[in-house]
Amino acid sequence: MVGLLTLREVRGYLRRSHAIGMAVFIAVAYALGSMVLGGMLVFARFSGGYSVLLLWGNALGLQSWNYPGLLIEAPWGVIELPFFATFSMILVSAGVGIGMAVAILLGVQQIRSRKSPASSPAATGTIAGLTPALIALVTLGACCSTTAAATAGVGLVAQASGSSTSNLLLNNWYLGVFQIVVVYTALIAQELLLRVYGRMFGANDPGFATAAAPSDLRFDRRTVATAGLRAALLAGGVTWMLAVFAEWTSVNPSSASASLWFNWIIQHWLVGGFAVFWALSPRSVSAWFRSIASTWAGRALRGTLLLGAGTLALWVPPPFAGAGVEGFGNELLGALGVSSSWGAVAPAFPWGVALALRWGFQYLLLAAFAGAVALAPEPTLNRLSESEPTRGRRGIAGSVAPTTATLPLDAR
């Protein structure tokens, strides 16, 4: 687990490929671009010399996360370094540098072995390797300062979080948190990718402890469908969990009601978190869930998961709906103009693509997955595992057949 969270395979792959310099160059280039687009770095001509000012706060006491900050004036421009924005920019830039460097290495490896039987997983690996960079580029400059209104990424983050652009610009700390979490999640997925297909990508690099034989890999419609489901659950789950922090920009969590905490912990974090963990490592999570499904702790978890999924996908009575616990049915009634006495709640967005994505991926998909696993864990998890290669496949009872080569728990 420590190796997974510290990206051991990714770091080792870069080190053995002598690509650390490339990762640093990409990180620095992204940081400079982010500073320019975010308004932290402004090029202009000023009279006078250099001056450095340390800012500890403002007269209104607003946006405390920006302080202490550093303001540097020079004849060629101004550098503005708010505290949390600078911290988040450094972390995101490092993640982009690592992810992009690995993507380039995987792309080169794909070109070299394009006639190999492993070309299909290599292509998939290249796309997955680009994920951290693509996600960060969408929100380039969003975490730096209020001038990030010029980037389309702020609007996308607001739609994914059920908030508004103006609210996120006022509470711009959330933009930094969003970027850090999403890019780090993508890097963990990249780490799992190298654990499974490491030697295939690394041309039998002895530094990788595991390998998947091309004959063991099956790419058909079921495999593609399962991969699409995992991607949808990962995207929906991460944004659904981060929506809680977006709500904290307008609601003080220390004074929130019990209904709001139920909404945050059960509907958001439990349902969304279970989908994220399964999407990242379905085999490990499935094996763990099967092992506890019949215990008292497992039954309690299944019941809580079913409660969160049911309230999220169906309808919540008026007293609870007005207090912050709501589901798809409540927002649907609100969008249709039904009275609040029926539990109708105004949706976060008007009719359109943003509302359809919110209902489809953050309400119905997450709730359907969590509810199906809670009601029938064995059939659901076995059904979703049918697309795995036959080598070392787990049977209905959860046992693993002996194999000549053992793949890691996070293999699929």
N, C-alpha and C positions, 0 to 999 in steps of 0.2 A: 504493500500500500504506500509506503514511504517512497519507494522507487517510482511508483505511478504518479504520485502527487508532485514529485520533484523532476519529472520528465527525464528519467535516467536514460532510456533508450534514445530519445531525441538528442540529448546532449552528447551521448556517446557517438551517435551517428555523425553529428557535426564535427566532433573532435577527430574521429578517425578519417573523415573525409577532408580534413584540413579546411573546413568552411567556416570557422569561427570568425575570421576577418570579414567574410561576406555577410554573415549575420549581423555583425556590428555595423557595417556600412549601411545595410538596409534599415536597421533600427535608427541610426542617426539621420538618414534621409527622411524617414517617416516622421521623426520628432521635429525636424526643421519644417517639413511641410505642414504638420499639425500646428506648430507655433504660428506660422504665417497665416494659415486659414483661420485659426482661432483668435488672432489678434494679440498673441503673446509676443510676437516679433514683428515690428513695424519698421520698414526701411524709409528713412527720410533724411533730409539735411537740416542740421541745427547748428546754430552758432554756439561757440563755447566748447568746453572740454567734456570730460567724463564726470558723472556723478552717480553715486550709489545711495539709495534710500531704503531703509528697512521699515516696513509698515507693520504695525501691531494691531490695527483695527481701524474702524471708521466711526465717525461721530454718531451715526444712527444705530450702531451695534448690529448691523445686518451682515449676512453671509459670513459668519464666523469661520467657516471652513477655508476661506481664502487667506487667513492670517495665521502666523506671520507671513508676509509677502515681501518680495524683493523687486524694486524698481530701478532699472539701470538706464541712464540716459547717456547717449554718445553722439558724436558729430554725424554718424551715419544712421542713427535710428534709436528706437526705444525697445527695451526688453522688459516685459512684465511677467513675474513669476509668482502667481498665487500659490499658496501652500498645497492644497489637495489637488488642484488642477495639475501642478507640476509633478506631484507624486504619481498620480494616475497616468499622466502622459509618459513618464519613464517606464512604468510597468507595461503599458500597452505597446509602446515602441519596442521594448525588449521582446514581447510576445510576437509582434509582427516580424521582427528580424529573424527570430528562430523559426517561425512557421514558414515564412517566405523562403528562407535558405533551404529548409528541408524540401519544400515544394520544388525548388529548382533542381536539387539533387535527384529527386524522384523523377522529374521530367527528363533529365539527362539519361538516367538509367532506363527509362522507358524507350527513349530513342535508340539506345544501344541494343536493347533486347526486344525490339518491336516484332521480330519474327519468332520470338519464343512463345511456348504455350502459355506462359504467365503474363502475356501482354494485357489481357483484360483486367486482372487485378492490379497490374502496374498502372493502367490508365485510371482506375478507380482510386488508387493511392495518390496519384498526382492531384486529382481533383480535391480529395480530402486534405492533402497537404496545403493546398491553396486557401482552404477555408478560413484559417485565422487572419490571413492578410485581406481576403475579400471582405470579411465582416468588419475589420478595422477600417478599411478604406471607405466603407459606406458611411461611417460616422467620423471621418477624418476631421479633426479640429473641433469636434463637438464638446470635448471635455475641457477646453482651454479657457474660454472666457465668454462673456455675453455676446460678443460679436459672432459667435457660432451660429447665429440666426441665418447667416448666409449659406449654411450647409443644409442640404436636403436631409442629412442624417438625423437631425434633431426631430424633424417631423416623423420620420420612420420610427425612432425610438419612442416618441409620444404615442403613436398608434399601437405599437407593440405592447406598451405599458398601460394603455387605457387612460392616459393623461393628456395634457394639452401642451403645445409648444411653448406658450407663454409661461406656464407653470414650471416647465423644465428649465427654461432660461433663467427664471428667478431663483430656482433651486438647482443650480447647475452641478452640484456635487453628485446628483443622481446620474448624470451623463457619464461621469468618470467611473462610477460603480458599475454601470451597465456595460461599458466597454471592457473593464477589467474582467468581469465575470464571464462574458460571452467569449472573449478571446482566450481566456484560460480554459474554459470548457472545450473549445475547439482544439487547443493544444493537448488536452488530455485524450481527446479522440484520436489525435495524430499519434500520441504515444502508444495507444492500444493498437493502432494500425501497424506500427513498426514492430510491436511485440509479436504480431501474428505473421506478417509477411516480411519480416526483417531481412532474412537472408535472400529472399527473392528480389527485394529492392536493392540490397547491398551487394549483389553478385557474390553470394556465398561468403559474405563478410564473417569471419570467425568471431567477431565481437558480439554477434547476435546469438542468443542461446536457443532460439526456437526457429523452426522453419515449417512452412506449409508446402506440401508437395502439390504441383499442379494437378496431378491425377485425383487428389482429394477434394478439389474445388469444383463446385457445380454452379453454373450461372444460367439460370432459367427464369421464367416469369415469376415463380414463387420467390426466388432469391431476390429479384429486383423489387418485388412488392414488399418483402420484409425489410429490405434496406430503405425503401421509401417510408415505410411505417416508422422505422427507427429515427430517420431524419426528421419526420414530422413531429414525433413525440419529443425529440430533443429540442427542436426549435420552440414548439409550443410550451414545453415544460419549463425551459429556462426563462422565457419571457413572462410566463405566468407567475413564476416565483419572484422575478424581479419587480413585478407589478406591485408587490407589497411595499417595497421601498419607495416606489413612485407615490403611493398613497400616503406614506409618511411625510411627504413634502407638504401635505395639507392637513394631516391629522397627527396630533401628538400621540405617539404610542404609549406614553406613560399615563395618559388620561383616557385611553380608548376603552370602549365598553367591552363586555364579555362577548357580545355578538361579533364585534369586529375582530377580536382575537380568534374566535372560532373560524371566521372567514379567512384570516391570514394563515393560521396554523394548519387547519384541516383542509379547507378547500384549495388553498394556494400551495403551501409548502409540502403537505403530505401527498396530495394527488399529483402535483407537478413534480415533486422530488422523486417519487417512485417511478414516474415515466422517464425522467432524466437518467436515473441510475440504470434502469433496464435498457434504455437505448444505448448507453455507453458500454455496458457489459451484460448482455442478456443471459448468457450462460451462467455466470456467477450468481446473478440476482435470482434467476429461475431456480437454481439448485438450492440457494439459501431459503427462498420462499417455500419451496416444497418441504424442506426439512422442518420448518416451524409451523406449517399450515394446520397441523392437527393438535398442536399444543395450545395451552390456554393463552399464552402470549400471542401465538399466531392467530387464534380466533378473535382476540381483542383487536389485533391489527387489521384483520380482514373486516371486522365490523366497523371500525373507524374509517377504513378506506371506502367501504360501501356507503357509509353515511355521507362522507365528503363527495363521492362521485354522484350519489343520488340527488343531493341538494344542488349540486352544480349542474346536472343535466336536466333536471325536472323543474319543480316549482316549490317555492317556500311560502308558507302562510304569511299574511300581511304583517303581524306584529314583528316577526323576525326579518322580513324583507325590508321593512322600514328602518330596522336597526343595523343594517349592513350585511346580513346574510342573504344572498340572492342567487338565483340560478338562471339557466337559459330561458325557462318559461316566464320568469318575472320580467326579464328584459324584452322578451318577445311581446308580452302584453303591453309593456310600456311603449315599444316602437309602434304598436297598433293603435295607441291612444286610449287604452282601457284605463279605467279609474284605479287609483292607488288602493282603494278599498278591496280590490281583488288581488292585491299583491304586486301590482304593476310597478316596475322601477324603470326610470329613464335610462336608456342605454348610454354607454360612454361616447358613442359616435352616431351620427345620422346614418340613414340607409346608404349603403355603398360598400366598396371593397373592404375597407378597414373593419366595418362591422361584421361582414361575412367571414373574414379571416378570424376575428375574435371569437365569434360563435363556433366556427367550424373547428379551429385548432385548439383554442384555449378552453372552450366549454365542452363541446360534444366529444371531440376525439380523446382528450385526456380523461374525461369522465367515463366514456365507453371502455377504454382500456383498463382503468382502475377498477371499475365495477365488474367487468368480466373476470379479472383475476381474483377479485375478492369473492365472487359468487362461485366460481368453478376454477380454482387455480390449476389443477392437473390438466383438464382438457384444454384450457386456454394456453397455458405455457407449452404444453406438448404440441399443440397446433402451430404455435409461432416458432417452434424449434424444428419443424419438419423440413425447413429449407437449409438446415445445417448439413455439412458433409457427413456421410455415413461413418467415417472413421472416428471411433471413439464417441459415437452418439449416445446420448443418455436415454434410457428406456423409460417406460411409464412409471416404473417404481423408483426411478432416480438413480439406478446403478449405471456404471460405465463399463462398456465392454472392453476387454484387454486389447491393446493395440501395439504395433511395433514401434510407434513413435507417439509420445504423449504431447498434446498441445496444451498451452496454458489455459487456466480457467477463463481468462478474458478473451479466448480465441475468437469468439463470435459475439 
